[in-house]
Amino acid sequence: MRAVESRAEIYLMALQSLSKAEREVVIARLLEDTKLRENILDLVLIQQRQGEPSRPFSECLAERGKRANKE
């Protein structure tokens, strides 16, 4: 386990050891920081969409170009 992962595990264990009320306060404080909140939301979205099919970015651009030409 890398040092970053090890440190993250320690923080997670500490968070989990708190009462529900304490966890809610910590999470609420984390979400007060706009940039941190955006990062958290990005990570949640990535995790939620992990199982979705993907396609090459070049295909997306080509499709977008076709739609733009029709308009």
PDB file of N, CA, C and O in Angstrom:
ATOM      1  N   MET A   1       0.858  -1.178   0.000  1.00  0.00           N
ATOM      2  CA  MET A   1       0.000   0.000   0.000  1.00  0.00           C
ATOM      3  C   MET A   1       0.902   1.239   0.000  1.00  0.00           C
ATOM      4  O   MET A   1       1.836   1.345   0.795  1.00  0.00           O
ATOM      5  N   ARG A   2       0.606   2.153  -0.892  1.00  0.00           N
ATOM      6  CA  ARG A   2       1.378   3.391  -0.967  1.00  0.00           C
ATOM      7  C   ARG A   2       1.071   4.288   0.223  1.00  0.00           C
ATOM      8  O   ARG A   2       0.062   4.113   0.907  1.00  0.00           O
ATOM      9  N   ALA A   3       1.956   5.250   0.460  1.00  0.00           N
ATOM     10  CA  ALA A   3       1.800   6.152   1.596  1.00  0.00           C
ATOM     11  C   ALA A   3       0.494   6.932   1.517  1.00  0.00           C
ATOM     12  O   ALA A   3      -0.170   7.136   2.533  1.00  0.00           O
ATOM     13  N   VAL A   4       0.123   7.369   0.313  1.00  0.00           N
ATOM     14  CA  VAL A   4      -1.119   8.132   0.148  1.00  0.00           C
ATOM     15  C   VAL A   4      -2.318   7.267   0.511  1.00  0.00           C
ATOM     16  O   VAL A   4      -3.227   7.723   1.206  1.00  0.00           O
ATOM     17  N   GLU A   5      -2.326   6.041   0.052  1.00  0.00           N
ATOM     18  CA  GLU A   5      -3.438   5.140   0.355  1.00  0.00           C
ATOM     19  C   GLU A   5      -3.478   4.812   1.840  1.00  0.00           C
ATOM     20  O   GLU A   5      -4.552   4.711   2.433  1.00  0.00           O
ATOM     21  N   SER A   6      -2.308   4.646   2.435  1.00  0.00           N
ATOM     22  CA  SER A   6      -2.227   4.348   3.861  1.00  0.00           C
ATOM     23  C   SER A   6      -2.785   5.505   4.685  1.00  0.00           C
ATOM     24  O   SER A   6      -3.545   5.290   5.630  1.00  0.00           O
ATOM     25  N   ARG A   7      -2.413   6.715   4.331  1.00  0.00           N
ATOM     26  CA  ARG A   7      -2.908   7.893   5.040  1.00  0.00           C
ATOM     27  C   ARG A   7      -4.418   8.027   4.853  1.00  0.00           C
ATOM     28  O   ARG A   7      -5.136   8.348   5.800  1.00  0.00           O
ATOM     29  N   ALA A   8      -4.894   7.784   3.648  1.00  0.00           N
ATOM     30  CA  ALA A   8      -6.335   7.860   3.385  1.00  0.00           C
ATOM     31  C   ALA A   8      -7.088   6.830   4.226  1.00  0.00           C
ATOM     32  O   ALA A   8      -8.176   7.110   4.728  1.00  0.00           O
ATOM     33  N   GLU A   9      -6.512   5.650   4.375  1.00  0.00           N
ATOM     34  CA  GLU A   9      -7.146   4.609   5.182  1.00  0.00           C
ATOM     35  C   GLU A   9      -7.256   5.044   6.646  1.00  0.00           C
ATOM     36  O   GLU A   9      -8.261   4.779   7.306  1.00  0.00           O
ATOM     37  N   ILE A  10      -6.226   5.704   7.139  1.00  0.00           N
ATOM     38  CA  ILE A  10      -6.243   6.195   8.525  1.00  0.00           C
ATOM     39  C   ILE A  10      -7.358   7.231   8.701  1.00  0.00           C
ATOM     40  O   ILE A  10      -8.106   7.182   9.678  1.00  0.00           O
ATOM     41  N   TYR A  11      -7.468   8.174   7.749  1.00  0.00           N
ATOM     42  CA  TYR A  11      -8.516   9.196   7.835  1.00  0.00           C
ATOM     43  C   TYR A  11      -9.904   8.567   7.751  1.00  0.00           C
ATOM     44  O   TYR A  11     -10.822   8.978   8.462  1.00  0.00           O
ATOM     45  N   LEU A  12     -10.050   7.584   6.893  1.00  0.00           N
ATOM     46  CA  LEU A  12     -11.344   6.919   6.754  1.00  0.00           C
ATOM     47  C   LEU A  12     -11.723   6.193   8.045  1.00  0.00           C
ATOM     48  O   LEU A  12     -12.865   6.275   8.498  1.00  0.00           O
ATOM     49  N   MET A  13     -10.768   5.488   8.627  1.00  0.00           N
ATOM     50  CA  MET A  13     -11.038   4.790   9.888  1.00  0.00           C
ATOM     51  C   MET A  13     -11.413   5.781  10.986  1.00  0.00           C
ATOM     52  O   MET A  13     -12.308   5.512  11.788  1.00  0.00           O
ATOM     53  N   ALA A  14     -10.730   6.928  11.025  1.00  0.00           N
ATOM     54  CA  ALA A  14     -11.047   7.950  12.028  1.00  0.00           C
ATOM     55  C   ALA A  14     -12.456   8.484  11.809  1.00  0.00           C
ATOM     56  O   ALA A  14     -13.204   8.665  12.769  1.00  0.00           O
ATOM     57  N   LEU A  15     -12.825   8.735  10.562  1.00  0.00           N
ATOM     58  CA  LEU A  15     -14.172   9.235  10.251  1.00  0.00           C
ATOM     59  C   LEU A  15     -15.227   8.207  10.652  1.00  0.00           C
ATOM     60  O   LEU A  15     -16.259   8.559  11.224  1.00  0.00           O
ATOM     61  N   GLN A  16     -14.966   6.942  10.352  1.00  0.00           N
ATOM     62  CA  GLN A  16     -15.923   5.894  10.677  1.00  0.00           C
ATOM     63  C   GLN A  16     -16.077   5.690  12.181  1.00  0.00           C
ATOM     64  O   GLN A  16     -17.112   5.206  12.638  1.00  0.00           O
ATOM     65  N   SER A  17     -15.057   6.054  12.952  1.00  0.00           N
ATOM     66  CA  SER A  17     -15.121   5.872  14.405  1.00  0.00           C
ATOM     67  C   SER A  17     -15.968   6.948  15.085  1.00  0.00           C
ATOM     68  O   SER A  17     -16.315   6.812  16.258  1.00  0.00           O
ATOM     69  N   LEU A  18     -16.301   8.006  14.364  1.00  0.00           N
ATOM     70  CA  LEU A  18     -17.112   9.078  14.932  1.00  0.00           C
ATOM     71  C   LEU A  18     -18.572   8.663  15.023  1.00  0.00           C
ATOM     72  O   LEU A  18     -19.011   7.740  14.337  1.00  0.00           O
ATOM     73  N   SER A  19     -19.312   9.349  15.873  1.00  0.00           N
ATOM     74  CA  SER A  19     -20.756   9.118  15.929  1.00  0.00           C
ATOM     75  C   SER A  19     -21.375   9.650  14.636  1.00  0.00           C
ATOM     76  O   SER A  19     -20.734  10.383  13.882  1.00  0.00           O
ATOM     77  N   LYS A  20     -22.620   9.274  14.395  1.00  0.00           N
ATOM     78  CA  LYS A  20     -23.302   9.740  13.189  1.00  0.00           C
ATOM     79  C   LYS A  20     -23.358  11.265  13.153  1.00  0.00           C
ATOM     80  O   LYS A  20     -23.107  11.873  12.113  1.00  0.00           O
ATOM     81  N   ALA A  21     -23.682  11.873  14.271  1.00  0.00           N
ATOM     82  CA  ALA A  21     -23.771  13.341  14.333  1.00  0.00           C
ATOM     83  C   ALA A  21     -22.417  13.982  14.029  1.00  0.00           C
ATOM     84  O   ALA A  21     -22.342  14.975  13.306  1.00  0.00           O
ATOM     85  N   GLU A  22     -21.355  13.409  14.582  1.00  0.00           N
ATOM     86  CA  GLU A  22     -20.017  13.951  14.329  1.00  0.00           C
ATOM     87  C   GLU A  22     -19.620  13.798  12.862  1.00  0.00           C
ATOM     88  O   GLU A  22     -19.048  14.713  12.269  1.00  0.00           O
ATOM     89  N   ARG A  23     -19.929  12.625  12.274  1.00  0.00           N
ATOM     90  CA  ARG A  23     -19.632  12.406  10.837  1.00  0.00           C
ATOM     91  C   ARG A  23     -20.363  13.422   9.981  1.00  0.00           C
ATOM     92  O   ARG A  23     -19.791  13.969   9.039  1.00  0.00           O
ATOM     93  N   GLU A  24     -21.626  13.678  10.303  1.00  0.00           N
ATOM     94  CA  GLU A  24     -22.409  14.640   9.532  1.00  0.00           C
ATOM     95  C   GLU A  24     -21.794  16.025   9.587  1.00  0.00           C
ATOM     96  O   GLU A  24     -21.766  16.736   8.583  1.00  0.00           O
ATOM     97  N   VAL A  25     -21.297  16.414  10.764  1.00  0.00           N
ATOM     98  CA  VAL A  25     -20.664  17.728  10.906  1.00  0.00           C
ATOM     99  C   VAL A  25     -19.387  17.792  10.071  1.00  0.00           C
ATOM    100  O   VAL A  25     -19.141  18.780   9.379  1.00  0.00           O
ATOM    101  N   VAL A  26     -18.579  16.739  10.139  1.00  0.00           N
ATOM    102  CA  VAL A  26     -17.326  16.718   9.360  1.00  0.00           C
ATOM    103  C   VAL A  26     -17.628  16.798   7.869  1.00  0.00           C
ATOM    104  O   VAL A  26     -17.004  17.580   7.152  1.00  0.00           O
ATOM    105  N   ILE A  27     -18.567  16.006   7.404  1.00  0.00           N
ATOM    106  CA  ILE A  27     -18.901  15.998   5.979  1.00  0.00           C
ATOM    107  C   ILE A  27     -19.483  17.343   5.558  1.00  0.00           C
ATOM    108  O   ILE A  27     -19.158  17.849   4.484  1.00  0.00           O
ATOM    109  N   ALA A  28     -20.327  17.914   6.381  1.00  0.00           N
ATOM    110  CA  ALA A  28     -20.886  19.231   6.070  1.00  0.00           C
ATOM    111  C   ALA A  28     -19.780  20.271   5.949  1.00  0.00           C
ATOM    112  O   ALA A  28     -19.821  21.121   5.060  1.00  0.00           O
ATOM    113  N   ARG A  29     -18.800  20.210   6.828  1.00  0.00           N
ATOM    114  CA  ARG A  29     -17.671  21.148   6.772  1.00  0.00           C
ATOM    115  C   ARG A  29     -16.860  20.940   5.506  1.00  0.00           C
ATOM    116  O   ARG A  29     -16.416  21.911   4.892  1.00  0.00           O
ATOM    117  N   LEU A  30     -16.658  19.686   5.104  1.00  0.00           N
ATOM    118  CA  LEU A  30     -15.932  19.410   3.861  1.00  0.00           C
ATOM    119  C   LEU A  30     -16.667  20.012   2.662  1.00  0.00           C
ATOM    120  O   LEU A  30     -16.048  20.567   1.754  1.00  0.00           O
ATOM    121  N   LEU A  31     -17.982  19.894   2.673  1.00  0.00           N
ATOM    122  CA  LEU A  31     -18.777  20.366   1.542  1.00  0.00           C
ATOM    123  C   LEU A  31     -18.903  21.887   1.492  1.00  0.00           C
ATOM    124  O   LEU A  31     -19.333  22.435   0.477  1.00  0.00           O
ATOM    125  N   GLU A  32     -18.535  22.575   2.571  1.00  0.00           N
ATOM    126  CA  GLU A  32     -18.561  24.036   2.566  1.00  0.00           C
ATOM    127  C   GLU A  32     -17.506  24.615   1.632  1.00  0.00           C
ATOM    128  O   GLU A  32     -17.672  25.718   1.110  1.00  0.00           O
ATOM    129  N   ASP A  33     -16.433  23.880   1.424  1.00  0.00           N
ATOM    130  CA  ASP A  33     -15.350  24.319   0.534  1.00  0.00           C
ATOM    131  C   ASP A  33     -15.788  24.039  -0.909  1.00  0.00           C
ATOM    132  O   ASP A  33     -15.934  22.881  -1.300  1.00  0.00           O
ATOM    133  N   THR A  34     -15.993  25.080  -1.686  1.00  0.00           N
ATOM    134  CA  THR A  34     -16.549  24.950  -3.038  1.00  0.00           C
ATOM    135  C   THR A  34     -15.727  24.014  -3.917  1.00  0.00           C
ATOM    136  O   THR A  34     -16.277  23.124  -4.564  1.00  0.00           O
ATOM    137  N   LYS A  35     -14.428  24.212  -3.940  1.00  0.00           N
ATOM    138  CA  LYS A  35     -13.585  23.375  -4.808  1.00  0.00           C
ATOM    139  C   LYS A  35     -13.573  21.924  -4.341  1.00  0.00           C
ATOM    140  O   LYS A  35     -13.628  21.003  -5.156  1.00  0.00           O
ATOM    141  N   LEU A  36     -13.502  21.726  -3.039  1.00  0.00           N
ATOM    142  CA  LEU A  36     -13.518  20.367  -2.510  1.00  0.00           C
ATOM    143  C   LEU A  36     -14.853  19.702  -2.804  1.00  0.00           C
ATOM    144  O   LEU A  36     -14.898  18.523  -3.155  1.00  0.00           O
ATOM    145  N   ARG A  37     -15.950  20.461  -2.661  1.00  0.00           N
ATOM    146  CA  ARG A  37     -17.280  19.925  -2.964  1.00  0.00           C
ATOM    147  C   ARG A  37     -17.366  19.495  -4.420  1.00  0.00           C
ATOM    148  O   ARG A  37     -17.909  18.431  -4.717  1.00  0.00           O
ATOM    149  N   GLU A  38     -16.838  20.308  -5.335  1.00  0.00           N
ATOM    150  CA  GLU A  38     -16.841  19.953  -6.754  1.00  0.00           C
ATOM    151  C   GLU A  38     -16.045  18.680  -6.992  1.00  0.00           C
ATOM    152  O   GLU A  38     -16.463  17.823  -7.771  1.00  0.00           O
ATOM    153  N   ASN A  39     -14.903  18.549  -6.328  1.00  0.00           N
ATOM    154  CA  ASN A  39     -14.091  17.339  -6.477  1.00  0.00           C
ATOM    155  C   ASN A  39     -14.834  16.114  -5.970  1.00  0.00           C
ATOM    156  O   ASN A  39     -14.802  15.056  -6.598  1.00  0.00           O
ATOM    157  N   ILE A  40     -15.499  16.260  -4.836  1.00  0.00           N
ATOM    158  CA  ILE A  40     -16.258  15.139  -4.279  1.00  0.00           C
ATOM    159  C   ILE A  40     -17.384  14.739  -5.227  1.00  0.00           C
ATOM    160  O   ILE A  40     -17.593  13.552  -5.479  1.00  0.00           O
ATOM    161  N   LEU A  41     -18.102  15.715  -5.748  1.00  0.00           N
ATOM    162  CA  LEU A  41     -19.195  15.414  -6.682  1.00  0.00           C
ATOM    163  C   LEU A  41     -18.677  14.754  -7.957  1.00  0.00           C
ATOM    164  O   LEU A  41     -19.314  13.845  -8.490  1.00  0.00           O
ATOM    165  N   ASP A  42     -17.526  15.207  -8.445  1.00  0.00           N
ATOM    166  CA  ASP A  42     -16.917  14.572  -9.621  1.00  0.00           C
ATOM    167  C   ASP A  42     -16.591  13.111  -9.337  1.00  0.00           C
ATOM    168  O   ASP A  42     -16.862  12.242 -10.165  1.00  0.00           O
ATOM    169  N   LEU A  43     -16.013  12.839  -8.178  1.00  0.00           N
ATOM    170  CA  LEU A  43     -15.655  11.468  -7.816  1.00  0.00           C
ATOM    171  C   LEU A  43     -16.891  10.587  -7.679  1.00  0.00           C
ATOM    172  O   LEU A  43     -16.878   9.427  -8.090  1.00  0.00           O
ATOM    173  N   VAL A  44     -17.965  11.140  -7.099  1.00  0.00           N
ATOM    174  CA  VAL A  44     -19.210  10.383  -6.964  1.00  0.00           C
ATOM    175  C   VAL A  44     -19.773  10.055  -8.342  1.00  0.00           C
ATOM    176  O   VAL A  44     -20.199   8.927  -8.590  1.00  0.00           O
ATOM    177  N   LEU A  45     -19.775  11.038  -9.235  1.00  0.00           N
ATOM    178  CA  LEU A  45     -20.299  10.824 -10.584  1.00  0.00           C
ATOM    179  C   LEU A  45     -19.476   9.765 -11.330  1.00  0.00           C
ATOM    180  O   LEU A  45     -20.037   8.901 -12.004  1.00  0.00           O
ATOM    181  N   ILE A  46     -18.173   9.834 -11.208  1.00  0.00           N
ATOM    182  CA  ILE A  46     -17.308   8.841 -11.856  1.00  0.00           C
ATOM    183  C   ILE A  46     -17.628   7.446 -11.335  1.00  0.00           C
ATOM    184  O   ILE A  46     -17.734   6.498 -12.113  1.00  0.00           O
ATOM    185  N   GLN A  47     -17.781   7.321 -10.028  1.00  0.00           N
ATOM    186  CA  GLN A  47     -18.074   6.020  -9.442  1.00  0.00           C
ATOM    187  C   GLN A  47     -19.443   5.507  -9.900  1.00  0.00           C
ATOM    188  O   GLN A  47     -19.591   4.322 -10.198  1.00  0.00           O
ATOM    189  N   GLN A  48     -20.433   6.385  -9.956  1.00  0.00           N
ATOM    190  CA  GLN A  48     -21.773   5.976 -10.364  1.00  0.00           C
ATOM    191  C   GLN A  48     -21.810   5.516 -11.816  1.00  0.00           C
ATOM    192  O   GLN A  48     -22.575   4.615 -12.160  1.00  0.00           O
ATOM    193  N   ARG A  49     -20.997   6.123 -12.666  1.00  0.00           N
ATOM    194  CA  ARG A  49     -21.056   5.827 -14.095  1.00  0.00           C
ATOM    195  C   ARG A  49     -19.992   4.830 -14.547  1.00  0.00           C
ATOM    196  O   ARG A  49     -19.815   4.615 -15.746  1.00  0.00           O
ATOM    197  N   GLN A  50     -19.281   4.219 -13.596  1.00  0.00           N
ATOM    198  CA  GLN A  50     -18.176   3.334 -13.912  1.00  0.00           C
ATOM    199  C   GLN A  50     -18.586   2.162 -14.806  1.00  0.00           C
ATOM    200  O   GLN A  50     -17.805   1.752 -15.665  1.00  0.00           O
ATOM    201  N   GLY A  51     -19.752   1.632 -14.630  1.00  0.00           N
ATOM    202  CA  GLY A  51     -20.168   0.465 -15.393  1.00  0.00           C
ATOM    203  C   GLY A  51     -20.759   0.784 -16.755  1.00  0.00           C
ATOM    204  O   GLY A  51     -21.074  -0.132 -17.514  1.00  0.00           O
ATOM    205  N   GLU A  52     -20.918   2.054 -17.081  1.00  0.00           N
ATOM    206  CA  GLU A  52     -21.518   2.429 -18.356  1.00  0.00           C
ATOM    207  C   GLU A  52     -20.552   2.174 -19.508  1.00  0.00           C
ATOM    208  O   GLU A  52     -19.335   2.266 -19.343  1.00  0.00           O
ATOM    209  N   PRO A  53     -21.102   1.854 -20.670  1.00  0.00           N
ATOM    210  CA  PRO A  53     -20.225   1.660 -21.826  1.00  0.00           C
ATOM    211  C   PRO A  53     -19.543   2.975 -22.214  1.00  0.00           C
ATOM    212  O   PRO A  53     -20.073   4.061 -21.980  1.00  0.00           O
ATOM    213  N   SER A  54     -18.381   2.851 -22.799  1.00  0.00           N
ATOM    214  CA  SER A  54     -17.653   4.046 -23.217  1.00  0.00           C
ATOM    215  C   SER A  54     -17.328   3.942 -24.699  1.00  0.00           C
ATOM    216  O   SER A  54     -17.483   2.889 -25.319  1.00  0.00           O
ATOM    217  N   ARG A  55     -16.878   5.053 -25.245  1.00  0.00           N
ATOM    218  CA  ARG A  55     -16.458   5.065 -26.646  1.00  0.00           C
ATOM    219  C   ARG A  55     -15.350   6.096 -26.801  1.00  0.00           C
ATOM    220  O   ARG A  55     -15.189   6.972 -25.951  1.00  0.00           O
ATOM    221  N   PRO A  56     -14.598   5.994 -27.867  1.00  0.00           N
ATOM    222  CA  PRO A  56     -13.479   6.925 -28.044  1.00  0.00           C
ATOM    223  C   PRO A  56     -13.949   8.375 -28.166  1.00  0.00           C
ATOM    224  O   PRO A  56     -15.005   8.660 -28.731  1.00  0.00           O
ATOM    225  N   PHE A  57     -13.148   9.266 -27.629  1.00  0.00           N
ATOM    226  CA  PHE A  57     -13.451  10.693 -27.664  1.00  0.00           C
ATOM    227  C   PHE A  57     -13.591  11.187 -29.095  1.00  0.00           C
ATOM    228  O   PHE A  57     -14.407  12.064 -29.377  1.00  0.00           O
ATOM    229  N   SER A  58     -12.792  10.623 -30.004  1.00  0.00           N
ATOM    230  CA  SER A  58     -12.849  11.046 -31.410  1.00  0.00           C
ATOM    231  C   SER A  58     -14.237  10.785 -32.006  1.00  0.00           C
ATOM    232  O   SER A  58     -14.716  11.559 -32.834  1.00  0.00           O
ATOM    233  N   GLU A  59     -14.880   9.692 -31.581  1.00  0.00           N
ATOM    234  CA  GLU A  59     -16.240   9.416 -32.061  1.00  0.00           C
ATOM    235  C   GLU A  59     -17.224  10.470 -31.554  1.00  0.00           C
ATOM    236  O   GLU A  59     -18.109  10.906 -32.290  1.00  0.00           O
ATOM    237  N   CYS A  60     -17.065  10.872 -30.308  1.00  0.00           N
ATOM    238  CA  CYS A  60     -17.936  11.907 -29.744  1.00  0.00           C
ATOM    239  C   CYS A  60     -17.786  13.212 -30.517  1.00  0.00           C
ATOM    240  O   CYS A  60     -18.772  13.878 -30.833  1.00  0.00           O
ATOM    241  N   LEU A  61     -16.535  13.568 -30.819  1.00  0.00           N
ATOM    242  CA  LEU A  61     -16.292  14.795 -31.572  1.00  0.00           C
ATOM    243  C   LEU A  61     -16.884  14.726 -32.971  1.00  0.00           C
ATOM    244  O   LEU A  61     -17.463  15.698 -33.455  1.00  0.00           O
ATOM    245  N   ALA A  62     -16.738  13.567 -33.624  1.00  0.00           N
ATOM    246  CA  ALA A  62     -17.285  13.402 -34.967  1.00  0.00           C
ATOM    247  C   ALA A  62     -18.809  13.535 -34.947  1.00  0.00           C
ATOM    248  O   ALA A  62     -19.392  14.190 -35.811  1.00  0.00           O
ATOM    249  N   GLU A  63     -19.442  12.916 -33.964  1.00  0.00           N
ATOM    250  CA  GLU A  63     -20.901  13.007 -33.849  1.00  0.00           C
ATOM    251  C   GLU A  63     -21.331  14.446 -33.581  1.00  0.00           C
ATOM    252  O   GLU A  63     -22.320  14.920 -34.141  1.00  0.00           O
ATOM    253  N   ARG A  64     -20.600  15.122 -32.741  1.00  0.00           N
ATOM    254  CA  ARG A  64     -20.903  16.518 -32.439  1.00  0.00           C
ATOM    255  C   ARG A  64     -20.760  17.384 -33.694  1.00  0.00           C
ATOM    256  O   ARG A  64     -21.566  18.285 -33.928  1.00  0.00           O
ATOM    257  N   GLY A  65     -19.746  17.112 -34.486  1.00  0.00           N
ATOM    258  CA  GLY A  65     -19.541  17.852 -35.727  1.00  0.00           C
ATOM    259  C   GLY A  65     -20.675  17.633 -36.709  1.00  0.00           C
ATOM    260  O   GLY A  65     -21.115  18.571 -37.374  1.00  0.00           O
ATOM    261  N   LYS A  66     -21.151  16.400 -36.803  1.00  0.00           N
ATOM    262  CA  LYS A  66     -22.262  16.092 -37.690  1.00  0.00           C
ATOM    263  C   LYS A  66     -23.528  16.849 -37.278  1.00  0.00           C
ATOM    264  O   LYS A  66     -24.252  17.378 -38.121  1.00  0.00           O
ATOM    265  N   ARG A  67     -23.778  16.888 -35.972  1.00  0.00           N
ATOM    266  CA  ARG A  67     -24.962  17.596 -35.477  1.00  0.00           C
ATOM    267  C   ARG A  67     -24.856  19.087 -35.729  1.00  0.00           C
ATOM    268  O   ARG A  67     -25.850  19.735 -36.059  1.00  0.00           O
ATOM    269  N   ALA A  68     -23.649  19.644 -35.576  1.00  0.00           N
ATOM    270  CA  ALA A  68     -23.440  21.072 -35.783  1.00  0.00           C
ATOM    271  C   ALA A  68     -23.652  21.431 -37.261  1.00  0.00           C
ATOM    272  O   ALA A  68     -24.157  22.512 -37.561  1.00  0.00           O
ATOM    273  N   ASN A  69     -23.283  20.558 -38.164  1.00  0.00           N
ATOM    274  CA  ASN A  69     -23.446  20.803 -39.595  1.00  0.00           C
ATOM    275  C   ASN A  69     -24.917  20.773 -40.017  1.00  0.00           C
ATOM    276  O   ASN A  69     -25.310  21.452 -40.966  1.00  0.00           O
ATOM    277  N   LYS A  70     -25.718  19.991 -39.315  1.00  0.00           N
ATOM    278  CA  LYS A  70     -27.146  19.897 -39.638  1.00  0.00           C
ATOM    279  C   LYS A  70     -27.890  21.167 -39.220  1.00  0.00           C
ATOM    280  O   LYS A  70     -28.923  21.498 -39.802  1.00  0.00           O
ATOM    281  N   GLU A  71     -27.380  21.871 -38.225  1.00  0.00           N
ATOM    282  CA  GLU A  71     -28.089  23.045 -37.707  1.00  0.00           C
ATOM    283  C   GLU A  71     -27.816  24.248 -38.509  1.00  0.00           C
ATOM    284  O   GLU A  71     -28.335  25.322 -38.206  1.00  0.00           O
TER     285      GLU A  71
END
